[in-house]
Amino acid sequence: MSDLSLVSAFPKAEDAAWKALVEKALKGAPLSVLESKTYDGAVVAPLYPPAEDGAVIPGRDPGAPWEITQRIEIAEPGTANSQILDDLNAGASGIALVFQGAVGDRGYALPADVATVTAALEGVHLEWGVPVELQLGANAKAVAAMVADLVAARGIPVDHTNIRFGFDPIGTLAANGWSDASPDDVAALAKNLVARGFKGPFAAADGRPVHEAGGTEAQELA
C-alpha cells in the first residue's frame, strides 16, 4: 500500500493546457471574464499558480503536532464536565470552554461563576498540560481570575498548565456592547498572569462579530 500513487495515474497539470481548454470554452471572450471582485475591490482570479517567492509564516512551532480541540458550550456544569471527560478520554487533545457573552456564545454557554468553573474542570488533569482555551465574554477578567485561582487551589505548578486565556476586548465589545476588560486592562492582566507563571497566549482576535454583521474580509481584518 505504501507504493500506491494515485497522482501518477493522471497527466501532469500545466498552466498552458488549462488556458487552452478555457479559451476554447470561452469562444473568444477574454480570461478576465472569469475574474471576480470582493466587496473591498480585490480581484480574485480563477486559478493561481504556486507562489514562486512565497515564504512560510508558521502559526505555531514547525513540527508541532495537530490538536483536536473540543468546543464545550453546555450551561449545566456537571453535564459540561461529563462531556469534557468523555471527549478527552475519546482522543481530544484539549477543550475550548465557551462562557456566556463570548463571541462564540450561541445561547448555551457556561455561566461565569466560581462554582461552574470548578465543577466543569473537575477531574481534568491541568497539570498534564491539557490545552484549555477560554472563550471569554464580558466577564473576562473575572473568569480569568477564577481559572488562575483554581490552578493555585489545586496546588498545580503553573508552568505545567496550558491555559489559553483568549482576551478579546474588541470582539467582546462588538458582540455585547460592553466588557469588563479594556485593551489596557488586558495588557495589565497578561502581565499579572505572566508574573504568576502562565505562558499564555493571552489575546485573541475574533472576526465573527464583523462577519456576522455583514462585514467584508478587509473589515474583519481591520
N, C-alpha and C positions, 0 to 999 in steps of 0.2 A: 504493500500500500504506500510505502514511503516513496516509491519511484513513480507513482501516478502523477501525471501532469496534465491537467485539463487545458491549460493555456496553449500547449503545443498543438492542440487539435485545430486551432483557429489561425487564420493568416495574420501576419503582423499588421497592426493598425498604423496607417500612415496618414498624415495630415492632407497630403495631396490627393490621396484616394478618396478621403472623406469629402473634400471640396468638390471633386469631380462629380460625385454622386449627388451632392446638394445642388450644384449648379444645374445639373440635369433636371432635378425635381423642381427647381425654381423657374425653369424655362425662360431664362434671360433676366429675371429680377435680380437685383444685387443681394449679396450676402447680408447686407445691413438690415434687410427686412426681418431677419431672424433675431436681431438685437432687441432688447427691451430696456426700459429705464425704471429705476426705483423712484419712489416719490421724492427722493432727495436729488434726483437728476443723474445718479450714477448709471453708466451704461453697463448692461450685463450682456456679454457675448454668448453665442450659442455653444461655443466649445473653447476650452482653454488647454494649451499645451502645458507640460510640466515647467515650472519656473526654472530658468537656467541659472539665475544668480540668487535663488532663494536660500535663506538661512533658517535653520531650525530654531524656533523660540520655544523652549520647553516650558510647560506649565508646572512641571514637577521634576524631581531629580531623574536624570536619564537612567533607565533600567529599573525604576521603581515599579513594583507590581501593581496591577489593576486592583481597584477596590470596588466591592459591591456594597453600596450604602443604602440601607433600607429606610425609607421615609416612614415616620411614625406620626400619624395625625389622628389620635384617639383621645377623646376628652377624659375618659374614665381612667385614672392612673393604674389601677390593678389590671385592667384589660390591656392597657398600653404595655405594662411590664411583661405580661404573658406573651404578647406579640413580639416584644423585643427579644426575650429569651428564646422563643421559637425561631425567630429569624437568625439570630446569631448561631444557635445550635445547628441550623439547617445550612449554614455556609456563608451568611452575610458577613462582610468584613467589619462593618460598622453601622451606625444608626444616625438618622437625621431627625432630631426632635423638633416638631413644629409647634410653637407656642402661640397662644391667642394674640391676634394682632400682627403676626408675622406677614410678610409679603405673600407667602405661600399658604396662608390660612384659608381653608375652604369651608370653614364652619364647624370643624370637629377637632380643633387644636387643643393642646394641653393648657389647662389653666396655669397662670404664673404665680404659684404659691409654693411654699416650702414643702408642705405635705405631698403635693403632687410630684415635685422633683424627686423627693426622697423615695417615694413609692415606685415611681416609674423606673428608677435606676437601681432598685433592689436586686441584688444578685448579678449585676453587670460588673465584670471584672475590669474596672477602670485602671487598676494597677498593671494590667497586661497591655496597656496601650490601645485598647479598643477605641477606634475612632468614634467620637461623639460630636456631631455637628449640631450646633444650636441655631435654629432659625428663629430669631428673636423678633418680638413685636415692640409695641410702645413701652413695655416694661423691661427693656433690655438690661438696664443697669441692675435692676432687682434680680432678674433671673441669673445673670452672670454671677452675682454675689452668692446666690443660693447654691449654684453648682460648685463654685470655688470653696464655699464653706462646707459643702458635703464631702468634698475630697479631703479637706482638713479633718473633719469629724471622723472619717473612716481611717485616718492615720495613713493615708496613701501618699507615698513620695510623689510630689507634683511632677517631677521630671519623668516619671513613669507613665503619665497620662497623655492622652492625645485629644484634648478638648479644643474644638474649633468654635470660637465664640460668635463669629458672624455678625458683628455690629454693623448695621446698615442704616444710619440715621436719615439719610436722604430718601431711601426707598421706603422706610417706615413712615416718614412724614408724608410722603406721597400717598401711601396706602391708607393711613389712619387719620391724617390731619394733625397729629401731634406725636411727640416722642419724648421719653424722659432722658434721652441722651443726644445732645448736640454733637457736631463734629469735634468740638473742643473737649466735650465730656468723654467721647470715645478715645481720644488721644490720652487723656488722663487715666481712664480705665485701663487701657492697654499697658500703660507704664506701670500702673499698680499691679496688674496681673503678672507682668514680666518680673517685677520685684518679688512676687510670691513664687516664681519659678515656672509659670506656664509659658509654653513655647508658641502658642497661637496656631494658626493665624487668627487675627482678631477682627479684621474688617471684611465686609462683603459688599459687593455692588450688584444689586439685583435689578434688572431692567424690566421685570414683569409689570410693574405699575404703569410704566410708559407704554409698553407693548399693548397691554390690555385696555388702555385708554385710546388706542388707535395711533400711537406714535410711530414714527418711521425708524429705520435702522439707525440712522445718524442721531436721531433724538434719543434713542436708547443709550447709545454710546456717550452722548453728551451728558 
